[in-house]
Amino acid sequence: MGTSEAVLQVLSGAAPRLFSGDPFFSASDSRCAFKLPLKCSRRRASSYLQFLQYSSVQQFGARGIGSSFSGSRKVDPSWLHSCKCQKAESVSGVTTEDGNGAWFVDNAKKLNPIDSMVNGPNVLEFQDLQQLKQEKEVFTSSGGNGAPRDTFHNLNIDSIEDEAWELLRESVTYYCGSPIGTIAAKDPTSSNVLNYDQVFIRDFIPSGIAFLLKGEYDIVRNFILHTLQLQSWEKTMDCHSPGQGLMPASFKVRTVPLDGDDSATEEVLDPDFGEAAIGRVAPVDSGLWWIILLRAYGKCSGDLSVQERVDVQTGIKMILRLCLADGFDMFPTLLVTDGPCMIDRRMGIHGHPLEIQALFYSALLCAREMLAPEDASADLLRALNNRLVALSFHIREYYWIDLKKLNEIYRYKTEEYSYDAVNKFNIYPDQIPPWLVEWMPNKGGYLIGNLQPAHMDFRFFSLGNLWSVVSSIATVDQSHAILDLIEAKWTDLVADMPFKICYPALEGQEWQIITGSDPKNTPWSYHNAGSWPTLLWQLTVACIKMNRPEIAARAVEIAEKRISRDKWPEYYDTKRARFIGKQSRLFQTWSIAGYLVAKLLLADPSKAKILITEEDSELVNAFSCMISANPRRKRGRKDSKQTYIV
Ligand code: GLC
């Protein structure tokens, strides 16, 4: 092998595989990797593809079985079998301790959110109160003594829910004859499907939760196990492979002609790790959501056999290893590129965006609960625990802002050199945007979107804040303050349709520079402060966790006024979410599923515990020990005289 060839092979990621005992990586493959990397990776992928495929003529044989995994995954042979040709075993017989029967009582209707909001202690903006009062008057007057109107209202709500279930079921996609996921949108009005006919990992989470809450466990189990198999896929873009353990953003079930037999077809799972996605961004959130769903599945179905499987345990560890790998970073937060999550286009969220950190924390806690204790995992568990402590401290301390903290930042000294600097990230007070000075309520606060050296992204990102409440990366006080802020800023964050993805929009030159003049992300549209009904479910979990479900119930009631009539759009545009989004899909599955999850959880709030992780007192203790044992901190403390670089 010539030097240049060797170098190229290393660059393409081919060389290590040559020695890794990958049976699909022959000498001819390695030459191919050098000359025709894309074609070669396809060929290798297709060998792997054979391993996963289902043949409609049942020609499975033993082709490739057991020999197809490269690298570190140990495979549970029983799974190989079912993956090839059988439906994953049914788990529908499994029930939860408390059974399902009581789940469908609609407690949300009993909550009477309008009453509790108007009379409750929570501070609302004046305009909101007026609007609510008017709505209440119309509500009562139109029904005389209220009863006929209520009956009509309930019937209407029931039919919205029925319609949502029907649409959710229509979006289910099958593989080997078994339900395996839900496609992103089934919009008959749109001729350009792009990749909305695929099963997105993040989009499936509310679908999966809705099915779990309904006692339909098979689809979730199949989804978990099939996406796990995709984790080991050969993923390559222009000679480069990302780290082992990455989960795809989406996958599609394709029907292709069977090799060597024109008359037969077979189904294959075709994943996209970002190599075909717009912007070519790897989805960092997929693996984190997968872990969260896995725990929810176990908690809801009572079937722990899935999380205990060897291949599932290995899958969890691969995700953790990828996330916990050492890099150049000084921060415990995960460093990612722009668009690695729900916001999957350029929106200036590269660095350490809150959404990823909240999901990371949540996934670490869920994984810790599920990992089987064994010596081989001791190092991983140690790394995980250390990261949990450092991560929660970092977020609570440096991402939090409220009026008091904002005033501190306003008075920050800069250019501090020392271990105990107050302004650790050298934030220049001029960065505080004028809108925030007006916007920050007296009561309430939130976690900022991102923190980098000399940069705070002060935008309010909803999913990050809501999941910080759910995962307990935010303290109890901070969690309440986030909900206080949501109430105080109702007209900005909910208005005519819940829930704004972020606030405020990037406009003018900022929009040009930060989004690259993205015509889809114009101000108050799509990711740039558009409103996404799917966020209703995360809002509901957060509100239930803090024992304030009436906030979510009120948002659901607002959504119910339009969402079905508007045909379940993906997102809404304008400051008050008055228009269906410019390029919004209709019949977007996660809008439908998000609504259903919100309804089901409000009907039985105790079920939210399958998604919630509580603050861990062990971690709090570990944190104080860590701080007091840190020699740098001690040295910094002793030497209170600060030094400044001039
Ligand atoms: C858009 C969203 C992304 C979602 C996908 C499919 O790209 O930004 O979060 O997963 O559509 O619905």
Residues whose N, C-alpha, C, O or C-beta is under 5 A from the ligand:
A	BS01	GLC	A184 F200 D203 C341 M342 I343 D344
